[in-house]
């Protein structure tokens, strides 16, 4: 099946033009190109469609820019070479188009521009918003308009594709009958005389015109996703077949005899996101099933699948999503998924009919947001590198055209997850486009009552009211670590709407009562916690809600005072002061010397006390003693791997930062259980997802807490460096900064510390060492202390 896969064999040489060009905005008037679709198709049902057009050029062009989009998704080819995938997910009011330079792939004479477009319709991912099946290409100038989509394009539906339903929120599985599929359709010499001409629907409409006719087009702000060739290193089991040496790590043809069944268990050895490519020959009517799993299962229990050690396969069960194929008996059949799959383990099962089937090759193509990683960390503690490597892999697998909560199950950009993920980005990459995109999309998710949806994009409605407060935290984080007042100022009206919504549920004392929607905080397993929501008192209040609101008022007041409206700053400051007093009065237990979850002081959690420290409510108590109680008192509802992000910040603020390396037990348990990414929650045996980036907070804190690098003013214009080295005697690292890089090094030698700090141009800051402050300037700074 050459139709989709031809190019994946040449992926290492693919160049994606988007990274070489800035965002190009097409004309604000109606496009000359029209949306096209298959004739006599209403665009509402599952289908895979091919579009193609020949263009003839007198010379090879130096540039050839086109704008391309589709609903739901497309892969664009020039002369059989994949040149773009998309569009980046959005909504119909902000429908992305990709800008691509076709020139490197065009030649003098005849050329073929083609695309596969698919609509998963009712089976589409939860994150995929849709209007109907359609495709559009618009040339950037008159010379490039020869590729504009209109009735000159030809179109064919692939009748070989059917959906495999039954999966949760990510994309559906694919059933492909090769006997019915179209092959070779990207080639210039392919015979398309039996293809129909495409139907024109209506002109492309950039956002800003009166009517989008379904989609209001905007230029994508993101680059093309990474595609990297990736072999599968290990065969763990083979049943019904003798496997040649080297397979699958090396290309080694494998023959499954006629009228037999063979099952292979393959191990990537680490979790990945990849398009799986299978090349096979012969095997007329052979049935092939490819299953994908994050891990194998010990047993199924009333509490869900029990997974055990992720490295172990003996005696375990395979449970996971699947794709299925029927072979047509020809040589060189090719299959790759339309959407990427997430897997560590692959189960390949082949049941042959009257002739043998030959597996010619099997490999993956990693995909993800094309982050570069300028951050670096070195120390005399080898465990740190392993934690950082696993954390960065987890973050990368949850970064695509949006951040995602998990790549295997949901692929949804939840605000609670995304706040942590954006901070990981700021500390580990100079590229903040995905974070800006996330903030923009969540701003688009605002509802009429002022709240945001819990996640976006999404084609159904879910509201987690507490997550809207974390969105205000996202705005504050971007403002502090990346700046761009104009970008954040544009979002302040949304923050005001959120706070106005919460204000309606505040009592006379400022405390929130009977907060609606899902009030998720953490997957904590504490008394009276329900589906991640904390206990509420008899008056419907909860300390966690009040503390989150207080923090949001503090963030909003700071941003409004600097670049918004001073009246709002004054209002939020007043409301924050009232809440501080109410929280101290209502929830402080002088006997236990802890803040309670409710006014009745029946339940206590790490969560509440951590937020009390972070918001400054605990300013009148002994923070050091409070921090120690948070660690020592096992009766407190414990934070899971996610909320430890906030717990650890609180403990540092309490004065315990030098103990940071002692707080990483949940990450050590993940490693001991064979995880190559971090689990969704701390119940590792039964954790649904094996990959949640909200657990990658050490990829922030090894730089912010241990090396001590932090923003001390909006836009990171001032820098504070206060290391917490604990038992380390050698530690150094580099992080990106809007003006360049920040580099620090701490080396203990003969009872003295050799300290060097390098700051980018246009910056300055302070260095804090054992309570003493030193001024730091741009360029090199050095001390022996």
N, C-alpha and C positions, 0 to 999 in steps of 0.2 A: 504494500500500500504506500506508494511513493508520494501520494498526494500531500500528506502533512509532514512527512518525516525527512524528505530528501536532505534538507539542510542540516538536520541535527548531527549528521555525520561530519560536518565541517564547522561545528560550533566554535572550536578554539580560534578560528580565523575570522569570525563574524565581528564586524565593527558596527556599533550602534551610533548613528549620526547625531542623536539627540544630545549626547554629552558634548558634542563639538560646537553646538549652536545655542544661543540664548532662546528663550521663549519667543516665538514669532506669532504675532496676532494677525489673523487674516482680516480681510475687510470687515468693517462694521455694518456694511450693507448686506443684503441677501447675497449668498454665494451664487455663482454661476453654475456650480455643481448641484446636483439634486441627490437626495436620498433615494437609493434604489433597493429593490427587493426582487425575489423570485416572482414570476408572473402567477396570478391566481392563488396567491398565498396571503392569508390574512395576518401573518406575522405573530400570531398568538400561541403557537404550538412549538414543541421541541423540534429542532431541525438543525442540520449542518449543511451549509451552502457554500458553493465555490463561485467566485467572480473572477473574470479575466478580460484583459484588453491588450491587443497588440498596438504598439506605437513605433513609428519609424522615424529615425533621427538622421540628419545629414552628417552630423559630427557628434563626437562624445562630449557631453556638456561638462562644464567645470562645476556647476551646482545645478540642482534640480529639486527645489523644495516643494513638497506637497503637504497638505493637511488632511489627516485621515481619521475616521471614527467609525463606530459601528455600535449596534445594539444586538446581543449583549457584548460580544467580544470579537476580535479579529486577529489574524496573523497575516501580515503583508509580505509578499514575495516579489522580487524582481529577477527575472531570468532564473528562477528556481532557487534563489537565495533568500532566506528569511531576513528582512530588514527592519521589522518593527512588530511589536505586540501591543495590544491595548483594547479599548481606551482605558486610561486610569479611572478607577471607579469614582463616581460622583452621583448626582441626581439629575433629573430631567431639567431642572432650572439652572444647573451648572454642569452641562454634559461635556466632558473633555474630548478634545481632539489632539492627536499627536502630530508634531511637525517633523518630517523626515526628509533627509537629503538622499535622493535616489541616485545621484550622479555616480558614486563609486561603483554602482552595479549595472549601469547602463553602458551601451556601446553604440558605435556607429551602425546604422542599419536597423534591422528588426529587433524589437525588445518585447518581452511579455511581462506585464504588471498583473499580479493576481493576488487573490486573498481568499482565505477561508473565514467565514463568519458563522458563528453558532449562537443559537438562542436556546437556553435550557428551560425557558418558560416556567411552568409550575415547579420544575425541579431545580431552578436556579439557586445559587447560594443566597443565604439570607442577606448578605451584604450587597447583592446585585440588584439594583433598581433597573426597571425596564419599561419601555413603552411598546415596542414591537420590533420584530426582526427588520434590520435595515443596515445599509452600508453607504459610506460617502467618502469621496476623494476630491479635494479641491486644489488645483495648482496654485502656487503662490503668486505667479505673474502670468501674463497672457501666454508667454511661451510655454509655460508648464501646464496650461489648461487643456492641453491635448489629452491629459489623463482624467479630466473631470468625469465623474460618474454621471451617466445619462443612459439613453437607450442603446448606445453603441457598445456598452459592456454586455458580455454574455454571462449566463448564470445557469447553475445546475444544483439541484438538491442531491445530497448523498443519501440514497435510500438504505445504505448499509448500517446507519447509526440509529440506535435506540437507547433510551436512558435506562439505567439500573437504579431504581429508587430505593428509599429506605434509609438513607444516611441523614444525619442531623442537620447541620446548618451550612456546611461547606458544600462544594460542588458534587453533583451526582456522579455515579459511575457510568461507564460507557460500554455498551454492547455493540460490537462491530462485526458484521458479516462481510468478510472480504469478497465473497462471491457477488455481492451487490454494490460494493464500493467503487468509486471512481479513482483511477490510478494515473499518475503522470500528468496531472492537470496543470502543473506550474510550468511545464516545458513549452518553449516557443513552438515546437513542431507538433504539439498535441492536436489531435483532430477534434475540434469542437463544433463541427457542422451540425450535429444533432442537438446542440445546446440552444436554449431559448435566449432571446434578448431580454435583459432585465427590464422590469417595470420601473418607471419614474414615479416617485411618491410626491415630493414637493422639494423646493429649494432649501438648502441649508440656511439656518437662521442663527447668526451670532446673538449672544445674549445682549439685550438692550433694545432689540426690535419689539414690536408690539406682540408678535406671536411666534412661538418656537415651533408650532405644528408638531409638538411632541418633545423636541429637544432644543434647549437654548445652548448654543455652542460656546465654549470657552477654551482657551489654550491650556493644555496641561502644564502645570508648574514643575512636573517631575521628569527626571531622565528615564530612559528605557531601563527595564530591569536587567540585572546581570544574568547571563547564561554561560555556565562553565561546565565543560565536559567532566564527567565524574564516573569512574568505574566503581563497581560493587566488589569489595575486596574478598568476601569470604562465602564459601558454601558451608552451611552447618549440618545439613542433612540431605540425603537423596534416597528416595524410595522408588523401586521399579525401574531403575536405570543406573548404569555405570557412567560416571561423569569423568570426562577427560581432565588430566592434570592442568591446573592453571585457570580453569573455569570457575567463576565468572570474572576473576580479576584480570584475566587476559582474554582476548578474542580466541575462542576455541570451539569450533562447531560441535554440537551435541545432537545425536540422532536418537529419536524416540521411535522404536519399532512400531510397525502396524499392529492394530488391535491390542494396544497396551495402554497402561496408565502410568505416568511418572509424576512424582511430586518432589520439588526442590525447595528447600528452605535457605534463602540467601540472607546474608547479614551485611548491611552497609557499615556496621561496627559503630556508627554514630547516627543520630537522627539527622535527617536532611529534608529539604524541599526540592523536588526535582521532577522534571518531565522524564518519564521512563520510556526508553526506546527499545523495542523488540524487533529484530530482523530475523525472518524465518522463511523456509522454503518447503515446497511439496506439502504433504499432509492433507490432501483433499478431505474436507469435512471434519478435520481434527478440531476439537474444542479446547480452547486455551483459557484458563482462568488465572488472573494475576491479582493477588490480594496484598494489601499493604497494612502494616501495623507499627505502632510506636514500640510495642513490647508484646511478649507472649503472656499467656494467662495461666496461673496455677489452677484456679477453679472459679466457677461462678457461684456467688453467694447472694443472699438477700440484700447485702450491702453493696453489691456490684462485683465486677471482676477483681479477683485478688491477683496481683501481678508478680509479687516476689522480686527476686534479683533480675534485673533487665538483661544481664549477660547470659543467663541460663536458658537452655532450650529443652533439655531432656525432660520428658514427662509433661511437657506444657502443651497448651492448646493455642491454636491460631485463631484470632478473632479480629477481623478488620474489613474495611471497605474493599471493593473489587471492581475490576474491569474484565470483560470477557470478549473473546474473539472466536470466529470460525474461519479456518484456513480455506483458501480457494485452490490449493494445489500448485500454484505457480512458484517460480523462483523469485527471490528478492522481495518477498512481502515485507511491508514495513508498517509499524504502528508506533505512534507516540500519543500520549494523552493530550487532549485539548487543553485541560487545566493541569497544573502541577499536582503532584501527590506528595504527601508527607509520610515518611517511613524510616524506620531502621531495618525492619524485617520485611522481606518479600517472599510470599509463597507462590511459586509458579507450578501450576498443575496442567498437564497435557494429557488429553484422552484422544488417542488416534483412532481412525477408522480403517480403511482398507490399504492405506499406504503410510509409510513412515513420514515423520515430520522432522526437519532439521532446524534446530535453533542456531542461526548463524552468528548472532551477537545479542548482547543484552547490556545496557548501560543507562546511566542517568545523566541529566543535564541540570545541575544546580541552578536555582533561580532565587532572586531576592533583590531587595533594594541595593543598588551598587555602592554601598558604603565603603569608604576607605577608612583605615583605622590609624590615624596619626598618634593616638594615645599609646604610651608605653610605660611599663612598670617593671622594675627589677628590684630584687631583694635577696637576702640570705635565707629566705623561707620558701622552699620549693613548692609548697602547697598553694601558695598564693597564685602562682602562674596557672595552675590547674583550675582553680576557681574562676579566675578571670577568663580563661579560654572557654570554659563551659558556659559562663555567663554571656560572653560575646556571641557564641553560637546560638544560645537561646534568644538573645536579642535579635540577631540577624534572621532567624527563622520566623520571627514575629514582626518582620519589617518587609513589606512588599509595596504595593501601591497605597496602602495605608498601614499603620501599625495594626497588629491583630492580637487578640487575647491568646489564641492558640491556633496553630496552622492546621492541625489535623481535624479538629471538631467544628470550630465555629468561624474562624477567620473574620472576626468582628472587632471593630475599633471601639472598645469600651473606654470611657473616660478614666476610670480608676486605674486601669492598666496603663493607659497611654500617658498619664502624667509621669509615671516612673520611667517609661520607655523614652519619652522625650528627654528627660534628664540624663539617661544613659547616653543618648545621642550627643548632648552638649558636652559631656565629658570625654567622649570617645571618638568623635568625628567632627571635622570642620564643616560638614554638609548638614545644614539644618532645614533643608527644603521639605523633608518628610514631616518634621515637627510643625513647620508653618502650615503645611497642608492639613495636618490633623486639627490644628486650632481653627483653621478656616472651615473645615467640614463640620466640626462641632458647632461652630457659630451658625452654620446653615441648619443645624438640627434643633433650633429653638422653637418652642411651641407657643401657642397664643397665651398661655397662662404664665409665661416667663421662663419656665424650666427648659432644659434641653432633653432630648432623648438620651437614654443611657449609653447609646452607641450610635455611630453613624459612619458610613451610609448603612441603611437597613431598609427593607421593604415592609416591615411590620413595626408596631408601636410597643416599645418597652421604656418605662421611665423608672430610673433609680434616682430619687430626689437628691440623695447625698452626693451622687456623682456630679451634679451640676455645681456643687461647691468646689469640688476638686478641679473643675474646669476653670474657675477663677484662679485657683492655684497654678494651673498651666499658664495662664496669661502672665501671672506674676513671675513664674520661673523664666519664661522667655524674655520678659522685660529685664530681669536681673542678669541673665547669662548671655543674652544675645542682643538686647536693645531693640532698636527700631521702634521708636515711640509712635510713629505714624501707624504702623501695622497694629500695635496694641490699642492705640487710641480708638481705632475703628471698631474694636471689639468691646469697648467699655459699655456701650449701650446694652449689649447682651448681658454683661455682668450686672448692670443696674436692674434689668428685668428679672434676673435670678434672685437678687436680694430683695426686690419688691415682692416676689412670690413668697419668700420665706418670712418676710415681715408680716404677712397676713396671718401667719401661724404663731407669732410671738405673743405671749401674754403680757400683762402690764409690767412684769418684772423682766421682760425680754426673753424669757425661756420659751423654747419651741414646744408646742403641745399638739398632739395628734397629727404629726407630719404624715401626709399621704404618700401613696405609691410605695415602691419597694425601697426600704431604708437599709440597703446592704452596706456593710462596713468591712467585713472580713469573714472568711470561712472558719471562724472561731468555733470551738467546741465547748462553749461555756454554758453554765446553767441559765436557762431562759433566753438563750440565743436561738433564733429560728431562721434557717436558710440565710445565714450571714447577717441577719439583722439583730441588733443588741436589745437588751431588756428595756422596757418602758415602765415608768412609774404609774401610780394610780391616776395622776393628772395627765397622762399621755406624754410626759416629757422624758428625755434621756440625756445624760451628760454628754455623750458623744456627739449628739446632734448640736447641742449648744456650743460645744467646743469647736466643731467644724464651722459653724456659722460665725463664731467669734473670729476664727482665723481668716475666714473669707472677708469679713468686715475690715480686718487689719490690712489684708492685701489690697482690697479695693480702695481703702482710704489712702494708702501710699501711692497707688497709681493715679487716682483722681487728683491728689494734691500736686503731683508732678506734671501731669499732662491732660487732666480732665477738667472737671468743674469743681471749684473749691467748695461749693455748697454741698455737693455730694460727699466730698472728703470730710467736711465738718459733721455731716449727718452720720456717716459710718463711724467716725471716731467717737461720737456721742453714744451710738448704739453699742460699740465695742466696750466702752467703759462700763455701761450698764450691765452687759453680759458678764464681764469679768467679776463684778461685785456679786451678781446673782449666782454664778457658778461657785464662787468661793463660799458663799453662804449656804447654798442649797446642797452641795455635794461633798464638801470637805468633812471627813470624819476625824475628829481630834483624837479619838481613842486609837483607831487603826493607823492614824497619820497617813491616810490615803484619800484620794478622791473616789467617791462611789459612782456606780453606773446610774443610780436613780436616787431620788430624794429620800426614799425609805432606807437607803444605805444597807440594802440586803445583798447586793451583788457588786463585785469589784473586778476590774480588768486592767491589764497592762495598757490597753488602748486608751482608756480615759486618762490615766495618769501620764502617759506619754504626751498626749495632746495638751494636758494641763501645763507641762513643762514647755512645750514648743510654742504655745500661745502666750506664755508669760504669766498665766494665772497663778502658777506655783512660785511666783517671784517672792512671796512673803513667807515661804516655807523653806526648809533646808533641802535644796534640790539634790545635793549629793546623797543625803540620807534617803530621799524619796527614790532616787535612781537605784540605790542598792536594794531597797525593798522590792522594786519592780523585778529585779533579778532573783532575789532570794525567796520570795513568797510564791510557792507553787500553787496556792489556792486561788490566785488571781486567774481569770480567764486569760489564756496565753495568746499572744499574737502568732499568726501563722507566717509562713515564709514571705507572703505579700506585705503584711502590715509591719513586719520587722524593719521595713524601710523607715517608717516613722518612729518606731521604738528606738532604733539605733541612733537616729538623730537626737532624740530626747536624752538618751544616756550620755551622748557626747556633750550636749548642752549642760547636763547635770555635773559634768566634770570627770566622767569615767572613760573618756575616749581612748586612753592608753590600753584599755582592756579589749579593744575591738576584736582582736584575733580570737578571743575567748568566746565570742558570741556567734560563732559560725557553725554550730553543731548541726543544724538542719541541712546546711550545704554539705557538710562532711557525710551525713547520713545518705544524702542523694548519691554522692560519689561511691560510698560503700555498697549501695544497692545497684550499682551498674548504670546509673543514669548518665547520659551525655548531654542532657539539658535539664533545667530545673522544673520540678513538678508544680502543678497548680496550687496545691496546698501541702500542709505538713504531714498528712496521712499518706505516706509514700506507698504503702501496700495497696491502698484502694484509690489513690488519686486518679481521677478520670483522665486528665491531660498530663502528659509527660513533658510538656513544653509550654511554660508560661513566663513571659519576659518580666512580669512584675516581680519575679524572684531574683532578677539579675542586679539587684541594688548594690552588691559588692563591687560591681563595675563602676559605680559612682563613688562608693565610700573608700575604696583603696586610694582614690585620688583626693577626695574631699576631706576624709577623716584622717587616714594614715599619713598621706603626704601633706595634708592640711591645706590644699589649694581651694579657695572659695572666692566667690564674688562678694565685693564689699560696697558695691554701688551699682545702680542700673547700668545695663550694658556691659558689665564686667569692667567698667572704666577704672575702678579701684579694686585692688586685689588684696585679700587677706590670706596669709599663709601661717597656719598654726598646726604643725604636725603632731600626730599621736602615734609614736613609733612602738610603744610597748617594749617588747623584748628584741625587736629588730636592731641590728647594729649596722646594717647597710640597706639603704632604700633610696631609690631615685626613680624619677619618672617625668613624663611630658604629657601635657594635655593641650588640645586646641583652644585658641582664644580668638575672638573676632579680629584682633590685630596681628595674629601670628600664633606662636606657641609659648606656653609657660613651662619651664623646665626647672626641676629642683633635684638636689642630691644631698643625702645625709650619710656620712661615713664616720663611724666611731673608730678612733685610732689612738691607742696609748692613753686612754682615759679622756681624750678630747674628741669633740665633734667637729668634723670639717663639713661646712655647710656652704653650698653654692645655690644661688637662685638667679634665673635669667627671666626677665620680663620683656614682653614685646614693646615696640615703640609706642609712644603716646599713652603709656600706662604708668602707674606708680602704686604703691601699697605699703602694707606693714607686714613685718615678720614677727610672730609671737613665739618666744622660746622661754618656757618655764615662767610665764607671767610677765616677762619683760618684752617691751615692744622695740623694734628696730625699723627705721624707715628703709623702704626698698624703692629703687628707681629703675627705669627702663634700662635694659642691658644686663650686664653681669654684676652680681653682688656676691660677696664671699665673707665668711667669718670662720674663725676657729674659736670654739667656745668650750 
